[in-house]
Amino acid sequence: MFRIGYRTIKTAVGAGIAIGLAQVLNLDFYASAAILAILCISVTRKKSLELSWERFLACIVGLAMGALFFEVIGYNPIALAILLLLFIPLAVKLKTKEGIVTSSVIILHLYTLETVSVAIILNELLLIIIGIGVALLMNLYMPSVEKDLHTYQEQIEANFKTILFEMSHYLRHEEKLWDGKEVTETYTIIQTGKDIALKNIENHVVRFQDEYYHYFKMREKQFEIIERILPFVSSVQEKVIQADTLADYFEELSQAVTPKNRGPHFLVKLEEMRVDFREMELPKTRKEFETRSALRYIMHELEQYLLIKQSLAPSQE
């Protein structure tokens, strides 16, 4: 069974309403109202407004130029070619290139009728208003995505907890039993959630910020750090006390992955740990030196991980 989406339903209903209104008003070329409605229905309210404005302006300019050119040069192919030759670059210059096709239809109406009058101009204006107006009304309804965004947020939190815990487990036991599926899964979820959150912003015409979008951006940057840390964690093969201490830190950090800000607490603990490590005896072997160097790098990246949280989402986690 194929699935009919909400945009398909809006397009079908909008086209029906637009052509119905045009027929009730006994307008010529009433099918053009449906075409305009179909073209102006978009995935977001903001995009719909932008497309509608571009098509409206292009239609008005095309209507005026068509009336002028055809009345002066005549209703013939040469006049039409000259008109389009000048109109298309002008539409691009006016940043209304999305309206070139629909305005060309309006121009061809005049060409077909071979005359210009107040009644014809009014007919074309009503077609434009009905088509674009119905599309805007249809786009007032946009399904809520808050539930989906919250679900993605919970999945990311759960995966972050697993990843951090598995790093803790490896540092403590040096066991490679984890398949790492949460890593690839998290990347996909973050990208999907960010895209949906961006569309959610565009569905609120006067809103330019979104809590979820900033959340996904923050997690995206943190995830990049996790990806950099993972190879260094897996490179730790020498059993040193610093690894156990860092494992405890990772475990505590994994339990604190929530939408609330606990960054300052972990930054303080990280600095305390760094001071303790500095006061310990120097490495005795090359392998121990390499292991402790890897741990120092991991701590540096963890600091960046926590600072991202504070700078991008000070009111959250």
Backbone hydrogen bonds, N-H to C=O, Kabsch-Sander energy under -0.5 kcal/mol:
donor,donor_aa,acceptor,acceptor_aa,energy
5,G,3,R,-0.7
9,I,5,G,-1.9
10,K,6,Y,-2.5
11,T,7,R,-2.4
12,A,8,T,-2.5
13,V,9,I,-2.8
14,G,10,K,-2.8
15,A,11,T,-2.5
16,G,12,A,-2.0
17,I,13,V,-2.6
18,A,14,G,-2.6
19,I,15,A,-2.4
20,G,16,G,-1.9
21,L,17,I,-2.6
22,A,18,A,-2.2
23,Q,19,I,-1.9
24,V,20,G,-2.5
25,L,21,L,-2.1
26,N,23,Q,-1.4
27,L,22,A,-2.7
30,Y,27,L,-0.7
32,S,29,F,-2.1
33,A,30,Y,-1.3
34,A,30,Y,-0.7
35,I,31,A,-1.8
36,L,32,S,-2.4
37,A,33,A,-2.0
38,I,34,A,-2.5
39,L,35,I,-2.3
40,C,36,L,-1.7
41,I,37,A,-1.1
42,S,40,C,-0.5
46,K,202,E,-2.5
48,S,44,T,-2.1
49,L,45,R,-2.4
50,E,46,K,-2.2
51,L,47,K,-2.7
52,S,48,S,-2.5
53,W,49,L,-2.4
54,E,50,E,-2.3
55,R,51,L,-2.5
56,F,52,S,-2.5
57,L,53,W,-2.7
58,A,54,E,-2.4
59,C,55,R,-2.3
60,I,56,F,-2.2
61,V,57,L,-2.5
62,G,58,A,-2.8
63,L,59,C,-2.6
64,A,60,I,-2.2
65,M,61,V,-2.7
66,G,62,G,-2.6
67,A,63,L,-2.3
68,L,64,A,-2.0
69,F,65,M,-3.0
70,F,66,G,-2.4
71,E,67,A,-1.5
72,V,68,L,-1.9
73,I,69,F,-3.4
74,G,69,F,-0.9
74,G,70,F,-0.6
76,N,74,G,-1.5
80,L,76,N,-2.0
81,A,77,P,-2.5
82,I,78,I,-2.5
83,L,79,A,-2.5
84,L,80,L,-2.5
85,L,81,A,-2.2
86,L,82,I,-1.5
87,F,83,L,-3.1
88,I,84,L,-2.1
90,L,86,L,-1.4
91,A,87,F,-2.6
92,V,88,I,-2.0
93,K,89,P,-2.5
94,L,90,L,-2.3
95,K,92,V,-1.3
96,T,91,A,-3.1
99,G,96,T,-2.0
100,I,97,K,-1.5
103,S,99,G,-2.4
104,S,100,I,-1.8
105,V,101,V,-1.4
106,I,102,T,-1.6
107,I,103,S,-2.4
108,L,104,S,-2.3
109,H,105,V,-1.5
110,L,106,I,-1.5
111,Y,107,I,-1.9
112,T,108,L,-2.4
113,L,109,H,-2.3
114,E,110,L,-1.9
115,T,110,L,-0.7
121,I,117,S,-2.5
122,L,118,V,-2.6
123,N,119,A,-2.1
124,E,120,I,-2.4
125,L,121,I,-2.4
126,L,122,L,-2.4
127,L,123,N,-2.0
128,I,124,E,-2.2
129,I,125,L,-2.7
130,I,126,L,-2.8
131,G,127,L,-2.4
132,I,128,I,-2.5
133,G,129,I,-2.5
134,V,130,I,-2.6
135,A,131,G,-1.6
136,L,132,I,-2.2
137,L,133,G,-2.1
138,M,134,V,-2.5
139,N,135,A,-1.8
140,L,137,L,-1.2
141,Y,138,M,-1.1
142,M,140,L,-0.6
149,L,145,V,-2.6
150,H,146,E,-2.3
151,T,147,K,-2.0
152,Y,148,D,-2.3
153,Q,149,L,-2.2
154,E,150,H,-2.2
155,Q,151,T,-2.2
156,I,152,Y,-2.4
157,E,153,Q,-2.4
158,A,154,E,-2.4
159,N,155,Q,-2.3
160,F,156,I,-2.8
161,K,157,E,-2.2
162,T,158,A,-2.0
163,I,159,N,-2.7
164,L,160,F,-2.6
165,F,161,K,-2.3
166,E,162,T,-2.7
167,M,163,I,-1.8
168,S,164,L,-1.9
169,H,165,F,-2.8
170,Y,166,E,-2.2
171,L,167,M,-2.2
172,R,168,S,-1.7
173,H,169,H,-2.7
174,E,170,Y,-2.9
177,L,175,E,-0.5
183,V,180,G,-1.5
184,T,180,G,-0.8
185,E,181,K,-2.2
186,T,182,E,-2.2
187,Y,183,V,-1.7
188,T,184,T,-1.6
189,I,185,E,-2.2
190,I,186,T,-2.6
191,Q,187,Y,-2.1
192,T,188,T,-2.4
193,G,189,I,-3.0
194,K,190,I,-2.4
195,D,191,Q,-2.1
196,I,192,T,-2.2
197,A,193,G,-2.4
198,L,194,K,-2.0
199,K,195,D,-1.9
200,N,196,I,-2.1
201,I,197,A,-1.6
202,E,198,L,-1.7
203,N,199,K,-1.0
204,H,201,I,-1.6
205,V,203,N,-0.6
207,R,204,H,-1.9
208,F,206,V,-0.5
214,H,210,D,-2.1
215,Y,211,E,-1.8
216,F,212,Y,-2.7
217,K,213,Y,-2.2
218,M,214,H,-2.3
219,R,215,Y,-2.6
220,E,216,F,-2.2
221,K,217,K,-2.0
222,Q,218,M,-2.3
223,F,219,R,-2.7
224,E,220,E,-1.7
225,I,221,K,-1.2
226,I,222,Q,-2.2
227,E,223,F,-2.4
228,R,224,E,-1.3
229,I,225,I,-2.1
230,L,226,I,-2.3
232,F,228,R,-0.6
232,F,229,I,-0.9
233,V,229,I,-2.1
234,S,230,L,-2.3
235,S,231,P,-0.9
236,V,232,F,-0.5
236,V,233,V,-1.3
237,Q,235,S,-0.7
240,V,238,E,-0.9
243,A,240,V,-0.8
244,D,240,V,-1.1
245,T,241,I,-2.1
246,L,242,Q,-2.5
247,A,243,A,-2.1
248,D,244,D,-2.0
249,Y,245,T,-1.7
250,F,246,L,-2.6
251,E,247,A,-2.3
252,E,248,D,-2.3
253,L,249,Y,-2.5
254,S,250,F,-2.4
255,Q,251,E,-1.4
256,A,252,E,-0.6
256,A,253,L,-0.8
257,V,254,S,-0.9
258,T,256,A,-1.4
262,R,260,K,-0.8
262,R,317,E,-3.3
266,F,262,R,-1.6
267,L,263,G,-2.2
268,V,264,P,-2.0
269,K,265,H,-1.8
270,L,266,F,-2.1
271,E,267,L,-2.0
272,E,268,V,-2.2
273,M,269,K,-2.3
274,R,270,L,-2.2
275,V,271,E,-2.2
276,D,272,E,-2.2
277,F,273,M,-2.4
278,R,274,R,-1.8
279,E,275,V,-1.3
280,M,276,D,-0.5
280,M,277,F,-0.9
289,F,285,T,-2.1
290,E,286,R,-2.5
291,T,287,K,-2.2
292,R,288,E,-2.7
293,S,289,F,-2.1
294,A,290,E,-2.1
295,L,291,T,-2.1
296,R,292,R,-2.1
297,Y,293,S,-2.1
298,I,294,A,-2.3
299,M,295,L,-2.2
300,H,296,R,-2.1
301,E,297,Y,-2.3
302,L,298,I,-2.3
303,E,299,M,-1.8
304,Q,300,H,-1.6
305,Y,301,E,-2.3
306,L,302,L,-2.1
307,L,303,E,-2.3
308,I,304,Q,-2.1
309,K,305,Y,-1.1
310,Q,306,L,-1.6
311,S,307,L,-2.4
312,L,308,I,-2.6
313,A,309,K,-1.6
316,Q,313,A,-1.4
317,E,259,P,-0.6
